[in-house]
Amino acid sequence: MGEEKVREEHAKLKWGKPGDIDYILVDNWLLSKASEREVAAVSRAEAREETALSISEEANRIASDALAEARSANSVARRANRIAIIALIIAATAVIISTILSIIMTDP
């Protein structure tokens, strides 16, 4: 007989009335079943919390790694910008020198 059926029969006082030894034994058995379900539910909840914590820690590690990569990329981009500015200055200087030389060479 399953727990649900025992509960039904117990409610119908199949094992005597409250205070009878059989009634008390069945009542205690039903309480133990409820307690087992509660312990199992708590265990499942704790396992879910552990899993959530583990996932959060992994996500945090990934985010930290991504931040480090972004900072590195930012540093490289700044260096590339500086090089581009220097190249622009050199190119502008070359144009100015070329223009000056062109003027000097064509002047009679």
Sequence and secondary structure as in RCSB ss.txt:
>XXXX:A:sequence
MGEEKVREEHAKLKWGKPGDIDYILVDNWLLSKASEREVAAVSRAEAREETALSISEEANRIASDALAEARSANS
VARRANRIAIIALIIAATAVIISTILSIIMTDP
>XXXX:A:secstr
  HHHHHHHHHTTTT STTSHHHHHHHHHHHHHHHHHHHHHHHHHHHHHHHHHHHHHHHHHHHHHHHHHHHHHHH
HHHHHHHHHHHHHHHHHHHHHHHHHHHHHHH  
